[in-house]
Amino acid sequence: MVHAFIMVKTDTGESETLLGRVLELDGIVDAHIVAGQYDLIAEADGGAVNNVLGVASSEIQNLDGVLDTKTYISLSAE
């Protein structure tokens, strides 16, 4: 199992709407609005790295109002 954190920068005023849309995506286990350089952080689980990267690049980046994403693959063994 691969676990990742996906940071999402949104257009002005889009964070709340996008939070709901991100939470509906397959592979997303949790998401929050955050303060800082990015506006949302999403947690994703997948069977392989490509599954998680696909959610970030094919799903989240294609949502209207998403300006940028950055994906961090968790290296902790659980």
N, C-alpha and C positions, 0 to 999 in steps of 0.2 A: 504494500500500500504506500502510495506517495501522498504526502501532505504538503500543501503550499499556501502561501499568503500572497494575495494579489492586491496590490495597491492601485487605486483607480482615481485619476484626476477627472473631475466633471466640469461641465460648463456651468456658468453662474446660475444658481437656482435649481439645478437638476439633481442634487444629491438625494433628496428624499424619494423622488420618483425612481431614480436609478437603483436605490437600495432595494426597493420592492422587486424590481425586474431582475436584479442580480440574484436575489434570494430564490427566485423561481427556477434558476438554471440548474440542470443536472450537474452533479459534482460539487456544487457549492453547499457547504455544510453550515456556514454562518457568515454574516456580514454586518458591518457597523459603519456609521458615519463617524469620521474622526477629524480632529483638528491637526493642521500641519501642512506639509507640502502636498499631500494627497488628501482627497475628500472621503474616500471609502476604503475600507480594508475588507477583503473577502477571504474566507478560508475554503480551500478546495481539497477534495480527496479524489484519488483516481488509482486505477490498477497499475498504471505506468506513468512515467514522466510525460510522455506524449499526450496522455489523457488530460492531465492538468494543464499543460501548455495549450492544448486545443480549446479548453474552456476560456482561457485568457485571450488567446489570439483570434479564435473564430467566433466566440460568443460575446464576451464582454466588450472587446474592442469594436465590434460591429453595432453596439447599441447607440442609438442617437443620444448625443449629449456627453459621450465619453471622449475625453481629449487625449488621455495617455494612460498606459498601465505599466506596472513594473511587477514582475513575478519573482518571489523568493521561495525556493524549494527548501523545505525543512530537512535538516540533516540529523536531527535528534532521533535516537533509537527508542521507540516506545513499544 
